[in-house]
Amino acid sequence: MKERERRERAIAKAKAELDDATDEHEAKTSAFEVEREALERRARAEEVRWEKQKEKLEAALRRARES
């Protein structure tokens, strides 16, 4: 009987460790996803900003060439 109890305790401990590690992993990957989404928003905003600036500068270049 003692061997069975020892095995059951070992199984319960291993399962608890696995559950804890799984929770930690899920929390980390969730945080990474939030960071990734924020970076994608920043990248899209930068692309919009750059396109506007580029259009403005190219228009100024055309005007300078036409002068």
PyMOL Python script that loads the backbone (N, CA, C, O; Angstrom):
from pymol import cmd

cmd.read_pdbstr("""\
ATOM      1  N   MET A   1       0.825  -1.199   0.000  1.00  0.00           N
ATOM      2  CA  MET A   1       0.000   0.000   0.000  1.00  0.00           C
ATOM      3  C   MET A   1       0.866   1.258   0.000  1.00  0.00           C
ATOM      4  O   MET A   1       0.532   2.241  -0.662  1.00  0.00           O
ATOM      5  N   LYS A   2       1.979   1.232   0.741  1.00  0.00           N
ATOM      6  CA  LYS A   2       2.831   2.407   0.805  1.00  0.00           C
ATOM      7  C   LYS A   2       3.389   2.764  -0.566  1.00  0.00           C
ATOM      8  O   LYS A   2       3.483   3.942  -0.912  1.00  0.00           O
ATOM      9  N   GLU A   3       3.756   1.767  -1.338  1.00  0.00           N
ATOM     10  CA  GLU A   3       4.304   2.012  -2.675  1.00  0.00           C
ATOM     11  C   GLU A   3       3.271   2.729  -3.550  1.00  0.00           C
ATOM     12  O   GLU A   3       3.608   3.657  -4.285  1.00  0.00           O
ATOM     13  N   ARG A   4       2.041   2.301  -3.466  1.00  0.00           N
ATOM     14  CA  ARG A   4       0.969   2.928  -4.248  1.00  0.00           C
ATOM     15  C   ARG A   4       0.776   4.385  -3.815  1.00  0.00           C
ATOM     16  O   ARG A   4       0.638   5.271  -4.658  1.00  0.00           O
ATOM     17  N   GLU A   5       0.765   4.626  -2.521  1.00  0.00           N
ATOM     18  CA  GLU A   5       0.603   5.994  -2.010  1.00  0.00           C
ATOM     19  C   GLU A   5       1.772   6.882  -2.460  1.00  0.00           C
ATOM     20  O   GLU A   5       1.575   8.033  -2.848  1.00  0.00           O
ATOM     21  N   ARG A   6       2.978   6.332  -2.402  1.00  0.00           N
ATOM     22  CA  ARG A   6       4.144   7.093  -2.838  1.00  0.00           C
ATOM     23  C   ARG A   6       4.033   7.451  -4.323  1.00  0.00           C
ATOM     24  O   ARG A   6       4.312   8.579  -4.729  1.00  0.00           O
ATOM     25  N   ARG A   7       3.622   6.470  -5.116  1.00  0.00           N
ATOM     26  CA  ARG A   7       3.451   6.688  -6.557  1.00  0.00           C
ATOM     27  C   ARG A   7       2.365   7.731  -6.814  1.00  0.00           C
ATOM     28  O   ARG A   7       2.545   8.607  -7.661  1.00  0.00           O
ATOM     29  N   GLU A   8       1.254   7.653  -6.108  1.00  0.00           N
ATOM     30  CA  GLU A   8       0.166   8.619  -6.279  1.00  0.00           C
ATOM     31  C   GLU A   8       0.613  10.034  -5.888  1.00  0.00           C
ATOM     32  O   GLU A   8       0.253  11.007  -6.550  1.00  0.00           O
ATOM     33  N   ARG A   9       1.397  10.140  -4.811  1.00  0.00           N
ATOM     34  CA  ARG A   9       1.923  11.457  -4.413  1.00  0.00           C
ATOM     35  C   ARG A   9       2.867  12.004  -5.486  1.00  0.00           C
ATOM     36  O   ARG A   9       2.834  13.191  -5.809  1.00  0.00           O
ATOM     37  N   ALA A  10       3.702  11.127  -6.028  1.00  0.00           N
ATOM     38  CA  ALA A  10       4.643  11.541  -7.067  1.00  0.00           C
ATOM     39  C   ALA A  10       3.886  12.003  -8.319  1.00  0.00           C
ATOM     40  O   ALA A  10       4.258  12.991  -8.953  1.00  0.00           O
ATOM     41  N   ILE A  11       2.845  11.287  -8.654  1.00  0.00           N
ATOM     42  CA  ILE A  11       2.030  11.659  -9.814  1.00  0.00           C
ATOM     43  C   ILE A  11       1.352  13.007  -9.570  1.00  0.00           C
ATOM     44  O   ILE A  11       1.352  13.871 -10.447  1.00  0.00           O
ATOM     45  N   ALA A  12       0.780  13.186  -8.390  1.00  0.00           N
ATOM     46  CA  ALA A  12       0.105  14.441  -8.056  1.00  0.00           C
ATOM     47  C   ALA A  12       1.093  15.609  -8.092  1.00  0.00           C
ATOM     48  O   ALA A  12       0.768  16.688  -8.588  1.00  0.00           O
ATOM     49  N   LYS A  13       2.298  15.388  -7.564  1.00  0.00           N
ATOM     50  CA  LYS A  13       3.315  16.446  -7.572  1.00  0.00           C
ATOM     51  C   LYS A  13       3.727  16.790  -9.001  1.00  0.00           C
ATOM     52  O   LYS A  13       3.826  17.965  -9.354  1.00  0.00           O
ATOM     53  N   ALA A  14       3.964  15.784  -9.810  1.00  0.00           N
ATOM     54  CA  ALA A  14       4.368  16.016 -11.196  1.00  0.00           C
ATOM     55  C   ALA A  14       3.267  16.745 -11.964  1.00  0.00           C
ATOM     56  O   ALA A  14       3.549  17.647 -12.752  1.00  0.00           O
ATOM     57  N   LYS A  15       2.010  16.351 -11.733  1.00  0.00           N
ATOM     58  CA  LYS A  15       0.897  17.007 -12.412  1.00  0.00           C
ATOM     59  C   LYS A  15       0.774  18.464 -11.983  1.00  0.00           C
ATOM     60  O   LYS A  15       0.524  19.339 -12.812  1.00  0.00           O
ATOM     61  N   ALA A  16       0.951  18.725 -10.688  1.00  0.00           N
ATOM     62  CA  ALA A  16       0.884  20.104 -10.180  1.00  0.00           C
ATOM     63  C   ALA A  16       1.991  20.946 -10.804  1.00  0.00           C
ATOM     64  O   ALA A  16       1.760  22.098 -11.173  1.00  0.00           O
ATOM     65  N   GLU A  17       3.191  20.382 -10.924  1.00  0.00           N
ATOM     66  CA  GLU A  17       4.299  21.108 -11.548  1.00  0.00           C
ATOM     67  C   GLU A  17       4.009  21.393 -13.019  1.00  0.00           C
ATOM     68  O   GLU A  17       4.281  22.483 -13.523  1.00  0.00           O
ATOM     69  N   LEU A  18       3.454  20.397 -13.691  1.00  0.00           N
ATOM     70  CA  LEU A  18       3.088  20.591 -15.100  1.00  0.00           C
ATOM     71  C   LEU A  18       2.015  21.673 -15.232  1.00  0.00           C
ATOM     72  O   LEU A  18       2.104  22.531 -16.111  1.00  0.00           O
ATOM     73  N   ASP A  19       1.012  21.636 -14.370  1.00  0.00           N
ATOM     74  CA  ASP A  19      -0.049  22.652 -14.407  1.00  0.00           C
ATOM     75  C   ASP A  19       0.517  24.049 -14.159  1.00  0.00           C
ATOM     76  O   ASP A  19       0.146  25.002 -14.845  1.00  0.00           O
ATOM     77  N   ASP A  20       1.415  24.171 -13.179  1.00  0.00           N
ATOM     78  CA  ASP A  20       2.034  25.468 -12.888  1.00  0.00           C
ATOM     79  C   ASP A  20       2.847  25.967 -14.081  1.00  0.00           C
ATOM     80  O   ASP A  20       2.764  27.138 -14.453  1.00  0.00           O
ATOM     81  N   ALA A  21       3.629  25.075 -14.671  1.00  0.00           N
ATOM     82  CA  ALA A  21       4.449  25.452 -15.824  1.00  0.00           C
ATOM     83  C   ALA A  21       3.569  25.839 -17.015  1.00  0.00           C
ATOM     84  O   ALA A  21       3.894  26.767 -17.757  1.00  0.00           O
ATOM     85  N   THR A  22       2.473  25.138 -17.191  1.00  0.00           N
ATOM     86  CA  THR A  22       1.545  25.459 -18.271  1.00  0.00           C
ATOM     87  C   THR A  22       0.942  26.850 -18.067  1.00  0.00           C
ATOM     88  O   THR A  22       0.860  27.644 -19.005  1.00  0.00           O
ATOM     89  N   ASP A  23       0.524  27.135 -16.837  1.00  0.00           N
ATOM     90  CA  ASP A  23      -0.036  28.457 -16.523  1.00  0.00           C
ATOM     91  C   ASP A  23       0.989  29.558 -16.794  1.00  0.00           C
ATOM     92  O   ASP A  23       0.660  30.598 -17.364  1.00  0.00           O
ATOM     93  N   GLU A  24       2.237  29.317 -16.377  1.00  0.00           N
ATOM     94  CA  GLU A  24       3.292  30.315 -16.589  1.00  0.00           C
ATOM     95  C   GLU A  24       3.528  30.534 -18.090  1.00  0.00           C
ATOM     96  O   GLU A  24       3.653  31.669 -18.549  1.00  0.00           O
ATOM     97  N   HIS A  25       3.585  29.445 -18.831  1.00  0.00           N
ATOM     98  CA  HIS A  25       3.776  29.526 -20.284  1.00  0.00           C
ATOM     99  C   HIS A  25       2.645  30.309 -20.939  1.00  0.00           C
ATOM    100  O   HIS A  25       2.899  31.184 -21.767  1.00  0.00           O
ATOM    101  N   GLU A  26       1.413  30.009 -20.583  1.00  0.00           N
ATOM    102  CA  GLU A  26       0.263  30.703 -21.166  1.00  0.00           C
ATOM    103  C   GLU A  26       0.275  32.186 -20.827  1.00  0.00           C
ATOM    104  O   GLU A  26      -0.084  33.012 -21.667  1.00  0.00           O
ATOM    105  N   ALA A  27       0.678  32.537 -19.617  1.00  0.00           N
ATOM    106  CA  ALA A  27       0.758  33.947 -19.226  1.00  0.00           C
ATOM    107  C   ALA A  27       1.815  34.667 -20.050  1.00  0.00           C
ATOM    108  O   ALA A  27       1.596  35.789 -20.506  1.00  0.00           O
ATOM    109  N   LYS A  28       2.960  34.022 -20.240  1.00  0.00           N
ATOM    110  CA  LYS A  28       4.033  34.639 -21.028  1.00  0.00           C
ATOM    111  C   LYS A  28       3.611  34.816 -22.484  1.00  0.00           C
ATOM    112  O   LYS A  28       3.812  35.883 -23.063  1.00  0.00           O
ATOM    113  N   THR A  29       3.031  33.783 -23.072  1.00  0.00           N
ATOM    114  CA  THR A  29       2.654  33.894 -24.482  1.00  0.00           C
ATOM    115  C   THR A  29       1.533  34.916 -24.666  1.00  0.00           C
ATOM    116  O   THR A  29       1.474  35.597 -25.690  1.00  0.00           O
ATOM    117  N   SER A  30       0.654  35.023 -23.688  1.00  0.00           N
ATOM    118  CA  SER A  30      -0.397  36.035 -23.750  1.00  0.00           C
ATOM    119  C   SER A  30       0.211  37.436 -23.715  1.00  0.00           C
ATOM    120  O   SER A  30      -0.206  38.320 -24.462  1.00  0.00           O
ATOM    121  N   ALA A  31       1.194  37.628 -22.843  1.00  0.00           N
ATOM    122  CA  ALA A  31       1.864  38.929 -22.767  1.00  0.00           C
ATOM    123  C   ALA A  31       2.593  39.234 -24.067  1.00  0.00           C
ATOM    124  O   ALA A  31       2.580  40.374 -24.531  1.00  0.00           O
ATOM    125  N   PHE A  32       3.230  38.225 -24.659  1.00  0.00           N
ATOM    126  CA  PHE A  32       3.914  38.425 -25.937  1.00  0.00           C
ATOM    127  C   PHE A  32       2.919  38.832 -27.019  1.00  0.00           C
ATOM    128  O   PHE A  32       3.220  39.686 -27.853  1.00  0.00           O
ATOM    129  N   GLU A  33       1.756  38.231 -27.006  1.00  0.00           N
ATOM    130  CA  GLU A  33       0.727  38.558 -28.002  1.00  0.00           C
ATOM    131  C   GLU A  33       0.289  40.017 -27.857  1.00  0.00           C
ATOM    132  O   GLU A  33       0.125  40.720 -28.854  1.00  0.00           O
ATOM    133  N   VAL A  34       0.104  40.463 -26.636  1.00  0.00           N
ATOM    134  CA  VAL A  34      -0.277  41.859 -26.395  1.00  0.00           C
ATOM    135  C   VAL A  34       0.821  42.792 -26.914  1.00  0.00           C
ATOM    136  O   VAL A  34       0.531  43.795 -27.565  1.00  0.00           O
ATOM    137  N   GLU A  35       2.075  42.458 -26.623  1.00  0.00           N
ATOM    138  CA  GLU A  35       3.199  43.270 -27.100  1.00  0.00           C
ATOM    139  C   GLU A  35       3.264  43.271 -28.621  1.00  0.00           C
ATOM    140  O   GLU A  35       3.506  44.309 -29.236  1.00  0.00           O
ATOM    141  N   ARG A  36       3.048  42.103 -29.229  1.00  0.00           N
ATOM    142  CA  ARG A  36       3.088  41.993 -30.692  1.00  0.00           C
ATOM    143  C   ARG A  36       2.023  42.861 -31.334  1.00  0.00           C
ATOM    144  O   ARG A  36       2.289  43.554 -32.316  1.00  0.00           O
ATOM    145  N   GLU A  37       0.822  42.825 -30.785  1.00  0.00           N
ATOM    146  CA  GLU A  37      -0.264  43.647 -31.322  1.00  0.00           C
ATOM    147  C   GLU A  37       0.063  45.130 -31.202  1.00  0.00           C
ATOM    148  O   GLU A  37      -0.219  45.907 -32.114  1.00  0.00           O
ATOM    149  N   ALA A  38       0.659  45.525 -30.075  1.00  0.00           N
ATOM    150  CA  ALA A  38       1.044  46.932 -29.892  1.00  0.00           C
ATOM    151  C   ALA A  38       2.113  47.331 -30.902  1.00  0.00           C
ATOM    152  O   ALA A  38       2.057  48.425 -31.465  1.00  0.00           O
ATOM    153  N   LEU A  39       3.072  46.464 -31.131  1.00  0.00           N
ATOM    154  CA  LEU A  39       4.118  46.752 -32.117  1.00  0.00           C
ATOM    155  C   LEU A  39       3.531  46.858 -33.527  1.00  0.00           C
ATOM    156  O   LEU A  39       3.936  47.721 -34.307  1.00  0.00           O
ATOM    157  N   GLU A  40       2.591  45.992 -33.846  1.00  0.00           N
ATOM    158  CA  GLU A  40       1.955  46.059 -35.167  1.00  0.00           C
ATOM    159  C   GLU A  40       1.200  47.375 -35.331  1.00  0.00           C
ATOM    160  O   GLU A  40       1.239  47.978 -36.404  1.00  0.00           O
ATOM    161  N   ARG A  41       0.513  47.827 -34.283  1.00  0.00           N
ATOM    162  CA  ARG A  41      -0.189  49.119 -34.363  1.00  0.00           C
ATOM    163  C   ARG A  41       0.807  50.248 -34.578  1.00  0.00           C
ATOM    164  O   ARG A  41       0.578  51.135 -35.400  1.00  0.00           O
ATOM    165  N   ARG A  42       1.912  50.215 -33.839  1.00  0.00           N
ATOM    166  CA  ARG A  42       2.931  51.254 -33.991  1.00  0.00           C
ATOM    167  C   ARG A  42       3.528  51.223 -35.391  1.00  0.00           C
ATOM    168  O   ARG A  42       3.774  52.273 -35.985  1.00  0.00           O
ATOM    169  N   ALA A  43       3.762  50.033 -35.919  1.00  0.00           N
ATOM    170  CA  ALA A  43       4.331  49.908 -37.266  1.00  0.00           C
ATOM    171  C   ALA A  43       3.363  50.460 -38.314  1.00  0.00           C
ATOM    172  O   ALA A  43       3.782  51.144 -39.248  1.00  0.00           O
ATOM    173  N   ARG A  44       2.072  50.164 -38.161  1.00  0.00           N
ATOM    174  CA  ARG A  44       1.079  50.697 -39.117  1.00  0.00           C
ATOM    175  C   ARG A  44       1.020  52.214 -39.026  1.00  0.00           C
ATOM    176  O   ARG A  44       0.945  52.892 -40.050  1.00  0.00           O
ATOM    177  N   ALA A  45       1.052  52.753 -37.814  1.00  0.00           N
ATOM    178  CA  ALA A  45       1.013  54.206 -37.635  1.00  0.00           C
ATOM    179  C   ALA A  45       2.252  54.847 -38.250  1.00  0.00           C
ATOM    180  O   ALA A  45       2.158  55.905 -38.873  1.00  0.00           O
ATOM    181  N   GLU A  46       3.401  54.221 -38.081  1.00  0.00           N
ATOM    182  CA  GLU A  46       4.634  54.756 -38.673  1.00  0.00           C
ATOM    183  C   GLU A  46       4.559  54.720 -40.200  1.00  0.00           C
ATOM    184  O   GLU A  46       5.021  55.644 -40.868  1.00  0.00           O
ATOM    185  N   GLU A  47       3.987  53.672 -40.738  1.00  0.00           N
ATOM    186  CA  GLU A  47       3.852  53.571 -42.198  1.00  0.00           C
ATOM    187  C   GLU A  47       2.964  54.692 -42.735  1.00  0.00           C
ATOM    188  O   GLU A  47       3.280  55.292 -43.762  1.00  0.00           O
ATOM    189  N   VAL A  48       1.864  54.975 -42.055  1.00  0.00           N
ATOM    190  CA  VAL A  48       0.968  56.064 -42.454  1.00  0.00           C
ATOM    191  C   VAL A  48       1.706  57.398 -42.357  1.00  0.00           C
ATOM    192  O   VAL A  48       1.635  58.223 -43.268  1.00  0.00           O
ATOM    193  N   ARG A  49       2.418  57.604 -41.237  1.00  0.00           N
ATOM    194  CA  ARG A  49       3.162  58.844 -41.062  1.00  0.00           C
ATOM    195  C   ARG A  49       4.198  59.014 -42.171  1.00  0.00           C
ATOM    196  O   ARG A  49       4.331  60.098 -42.739  1.00  0.00           O
ATOM    197  N   TRP A  50       4.927  57.948 -42.477  1.00  0.00           N
ATOM    198  CA  TRP A  50       5.958  58.010 -43.509  1.00  0.00           C
ATOM    199  C   TRP A  50       5.352  58.315 -44.879  1.00  0.00           C
ATOM    200  O   TRP A  50       5.890  59.140 -45.618  1.00  0.00           O
ATOM    201  N   GLU A  51       4.267  57.680 -45.218  1.00  0.00           N
ATOM    202  CA  GLU A  51       3.644  57.925 -46.524  1.00  0.00           C
ATOM    203  C   GLU A  51       3.235  59.389 -46.668  1.00  0.00           C
ATOM    204  O   GLU A  51       3.431  59.988 -47.726  1.00  0.00           O
ATOM    205  N   LYS A  52       2.668  59.965 -45.612  1.00  0.00           N
ATOM    206  CA  LYS A  52       2.282  61.381 -45.659  1.00  0.00           C
ATOM    207  C   LYS A  52       3.504  62.269 -45.819  1.00  0.00           C
ATOM    208  O   LYS A  52       3.502  63.191 -46.634  1.00  0.00           O
ATOM    209  N   GLN A  53       4.542  61.996 -45.048  1.00  0.00           N
ATOM    210  CA  GLN A  53       5.766  62.802 -45.130  1.00  0.00           C
ATOM    211  C   GLN A  53       6.411  62.652 -46.504  1.00  0.00           C
ATOM    212  O   GLN A  53       6.869  63.630 -47.094  1.00  0.00           O
ATOM    213  N   LYS A  54       6.443  61.440 -47.001  1.00  0.00           N
ATOM    214  CA  LYS A  54       7.059  61.175 -48.306  1.00  0.00           C
ATOM    215  C   LYS A  54       6.310  61.925 -49.409  1.00  0.00           C
ATOM    216  O   LYS A  54       6.929  62.544 -50.274  1.00  0.00           O
ATOM    217  N   GLU A  55       4.985  61.869 -49.376  1.00  0.00           N
ATOM    218  CA  GLU A  55       4.190  62.589 -50.379  1.00  0.00           C
ATOM    219  C   GLU A  55       4.479  64.092 -50.312  1.00  0.00           C
ATOM    220  O   GLU A  55       4.635  64.743 -51.345  1.00  0.00           O
ATOM    221  N   LYS A  56       4.549  64.632 -49.114  1.00  0.00           N
ATOM    222  CA  LYS A  56       4.821  66.060 -48.934  1.00  0.00           C
ATOM    223  C   LYS A  56       6.202  66.425 -49.487  1.00  0.00           C
ATOM    224  O   LYS A  56       6.349  67.429 -50.183  1.00  0.00           O
ATOM    225  N   LEU A  57       7.200  65.614 -49.179  1.00  0.00           N
ATOM    226  CA  LEU A  57       8.559  65.891 -49.641  1.00  0.00           C
ATOM    227  C   LEU A  57       8.697  65.708 -51.147  1.00  0.00           C
ATOM    228  O   LEU A  57       9.402  66.471 -51.808  1.00  0.00           O
ATOM    229  N   GLU A  58       8.030  64.706 -51.682  1.00  0.00           N
ATOM    230  CA  GLU A  58       8.078  64.518 -53.133  1.00  0.00           C
ATOM    231  C   GLU A  58       7.392  65.669 -53.858  1.00  0.00           C
ATOM    232  O   GLU A  58       7.851  66.091 -54.919  1.00  0.00           O
ATOM    233  N   ALA A  59       6.297  66.181 -53.300  1.00  0.00           N
ATOM    234  CA  ALA A  59       5.619  67.335 -53.897  1.00  0.00           C
ATOM    235  C   ALA A  59       6.535  68.557 -53.859  1.00  0.00           C
ATOM    236  O   ALA A  59       6.590  69.317 -54.826  1.00  0.00           O
ATOM    237  N   ALA A  60       7.244  68.750 -52.765  1.00  0.00           N
ATOM    238  CA  ALA A  60       8.177  69.871 -52.661  1.00  0.00           C
ATOM    239  C   ALA A  60       9.303  69.712 -53.671  1.00  0.00           C
ATOM    240  O   ALA A  60       9.742  70.697 -54.264  1.00  0.00           O
ATOM    241  N   LEU A  61       9.775  68.495 -53.876  1.00  0.00           N
ATOM    242  CA  LEU A  61      10.821  68.243 -54.855  1.00  0.00           C
ATOM    243  C   LEU A  61      10.326  68.556 -56.266  1.00  0.00           C
ATOM    244  O   LEU A  61      11.052  69.156 -57.059  1.00  0.00           O
ATOM    245  N   ARG A  62       9.089  68.150 -56.583  1.00  0.00           N
ATOM    246  CA  ARG A  62       8.519  68.452 -57.913  1.00  0.00           C
ATOM    247  C   ARG A  62       8.414  69.964 -58.115  1.00  0.00           C
ATOM    248  O   ARG A  62       8.767  70.484 -59.173  1.00  0.00           O
ATOM    249  N   ARG A  63       7.927  70.660 -57.092  1.00  0.00           N
ATOM    250  CA  ARG A  63       7.802  72.114 -57.211  1.00  0.00           C
ATOM    251  C   ARG A  63       9.160  72.779 -57.411  1.00  0.00           C
ATOM    252  O   ARG A  63       9.283  73.726 -58.189  1.00  0.00           O
ATOM    253  N   ALA A  64      10.190  72.279 -56.703  1.00  0.00           N
ATOM    254  CA  ALA A  64      11.535  72.850 -56.843  1.00  0.00           C
ATOM    255  C   ALA A  64      12.068  72.597 -58.242  1.00  0.00           C
ATOM    256  O   ALA A  64      12.743  73.459 -58.806  1.00  0.00           O
ATOM    257  N   ARG A  65      11.785  71.449 -58.807  1.00  0.00           N
ATOM    258  CA  ARG A  65      12.268  71.130 -60.158  1.00  0.00           C
ATOM    259  C   ARG A  65      11.544  71.976 -61.209  1.00  0.00           C
ATOM    260  O   ARG A  65      12.122  72.322 -62.239  1.00  0.00           O
ATOM    261  N   GLU A  66      10.292  72.301 -60.946  1.00  0.00           N
ATOM    262  CA  GLU A  66       9.499  73.076 -61.907  1.00  0.00           C
ATOM    263  C   GLU A  66       9.816  74.553 -61.852  1.00  0.00           C
ATOM    264  O   GLU A  66       9.452  75.293 -62.765  1.00  0.00           O
ATOM    265  N   SER A  67      10.478  74.996 -60.816  1.00  0.00           N
ATOM    266  CA  SER A  67      10.792  76.426 -60.651  1.00  0.00           C
ATOM    267  C   SER A  67      11.916  76.840 -61.566  1.00  0.00           C
ATOM    268  O   SER A  67      12.315  78.005 -61.565  1.00  0.00           O
TER     269      SER A  67
END
""", "prot")
cmd.dss("prot")
cmd.show_as("cartoon", "prot")
cmd.util.cbc("prot")
cmd.orient("prot")
